[in-house]
Amino acid sequence: MMKQEEKNSEKRREKEIEKLVRQLTLDEKLTMIHGAALFASGAVERLEIPAIVTSDGPMGTRAEFMDDRWIPAGYNADMVSYLPSNSALASTWNTALAHDMGYVLGIEARGRGKDVILAPGINIKRDPRCGRNFEYMSEDPCLIKALTVPFIKGVQENDVAACVKHFAANVQETGRLVVNETIDERTLYELYLPAFKAAVQEAGSYSIMGAYNKINGSYCCEHKTLLDHILREEWGYDGAVISDWGGVHNTKEAAECSMDLEMSVFPDFDNYVLANPLKELIQKGEVPESMIDDKVRNLLRMMYRLKMIGPKKDSREKGVYNAPASREATLRTAEQSMVLLKNDNRTLPLNAKKIKKLAVIGVNAAKLHADGGGSAEIKALYEICPLAGLKMYLGGNVKVEYAPGYHVPVKPKTFEMNWQATSLDDLKNTTVGQLQRDAMEGADGTEGHKKGEEERLAQIEKDKAEIHEKNQALFEQALALAKDADAVIFVGGLNHDYDCEGSDRPDMKLPYEQDLLIEELLKVRKDAIITFVGGSPVEMPWRDQAQAILWSYYAGMETGTAFARVIFGDVNPSAKLAETFPEKYEDCVTAKNGQFGAWDQITLEEGLYCGYRYFDRQRIKPAFCFGHGLSYTRFEYSDLKLKVENGRDVKLTFSVKNIGRRAGAEIVQVYVAPIAPKVDRPDKELKTFAKVNLSGGRSKKVSLTLKSEDFAYFDTDLHQFIADAGDYEILVGASCEDIRLRGIATLS
Ligand code: BGC
């Protein structure tokens, strides 16, 4: 029950909002519901209604942009903390850290004077080639939900709105502005919507961003079912809906549904879909003004919550950026995000005392990644690369020698040819941006983007010859270095030429002939530590030959510090994969059904069988499964006890023991497997988890609860979630393959 006091203050708020709505003229209302700068809405000074100032993005507050040109303003005071990507955060499975990272993002955004931060990105990872996977968390809705809720709360504690994105099912970059996705209702409700629902209902996200893509024929930014029926009616959402930049197409449709603020990439703000074109429709009586009032109400409500207007205006949080506390939280998250995939013969951790000469091989050892990837790019205050981290850790008595090992063609970044502007080029050819449209009359909708992609892929092919030629000498240099060192660390992987908004990866392979180099390297040094920085899974054909493999996502400004602390054992790795690492791309369901990466239409034929749900059902063994991750110690599980309460909820307890000497943390995962379900259901699904810290030799009792909704599926006839009576196997595991305890719960 909502406290009386809260109810009263809500009533007061709504009354004040109504008062403002009555005072606003039509022009003023229109000013508020579309961009008046590339990252801000229009203000109504007469009534002291400020502009809503937004900023990307998920990995920190983005550099300042010009108001009317898609280029950075070029200031020197807008550097910020560069935070771990959502893919890194997700591998920590740590809800407290999710809160901390949200908090840091919020406090820095506020410190930079922002009202809305365009994060977190929480789309389901459906295919490992999706260019924006690095910005997203997982293939599993339960894990995404568990991290998203505290993240958003953390952001909003700073009087900054989270803008959770991209609603919904934004699963590929190819044709991202126009692609239609055919998705069945059950899949939508069970896989693609739950984290968004939790974001608005449990975390109270003040805003949400509509996606570019279409679902079942309608653009998400003007989708009646999605925005009106599901978001507003079913979920009771009263916050603001903001479009993705250029995601609104049709004036009448956007006016008549819950799209509150249209943002875009063009400077002709008066011609935005919800600007003059809407005014004309209202004046002709084709759209009632009351629809605009609803949008204004939703925006004012968000502003009120942010203390931009209303009685608490003077007590709004002021924020701060680049505070030392932000860096510490970033380091803790980075440390817990690095996944130890393989560690035969206890190759890791390395003993620093035994090393006089360390060979570090691979371009990613020395590469900085903050300044790329798309809207997630960051102008970082600093970024410690793995090589710097190793040198800082080892100090002056160890000789650390570096060789790039392979060639990476340089792609200079120029402000005039901004990546995002380029990737949004084809917007000129769609229904938005009247001026641009006139200039390009008759052009096909995705022509610009398609052409850009063709050129990009051709360039990748062209680069291959240059890479091969240069690699001969680079390989030789690296192998010579490796032969002659006390220890060898390879740091390869991907970069934001691959993990990037606007395009998907051509395949799942390591670029730049890294596989060849690793194979050669393992021939001369079978103890070489193979590590990666990257944003999405890669094939590792030499996997059996390697003794130790460590995976880091883009882990923020302290990547290198965390990396060294993991390698030398100051930090015991505790991360686990939040996504499946397939053996080869051909094993993925999307490779089988071919429903990924088409420009105009894809059908999510696999339904619920995405990620581990598919690998489970087909009994395909991935290289590293969902939930996998090693530690320098080992854990034993025992004594599972299940207790069903009221025939619906299941309380479970079990013990976890650290059977090694070193302190560590174990992520224990609970999967539910329906026995003889009435409808087709995945073999098992993650439903809850915990991260347990244990010193060497100690054990702990873990108590967790599964609620009836954890047993439910979406019944499309009844249009609701149903938990059938019957038997369910409860599986407690260290990963989705490594199940340690089993029990059966019977629901009545
Ligand atoms: C991206 C969004 C981003 C927006 C503003 C769009 O292209 O899809 O994620 O927030 O641009 O930069």
Residues whose N, C-alpha, C, O or C-beta is under 5 A from the ligand:
A	BS01	BGC	D56 L118 D244 W245 S375
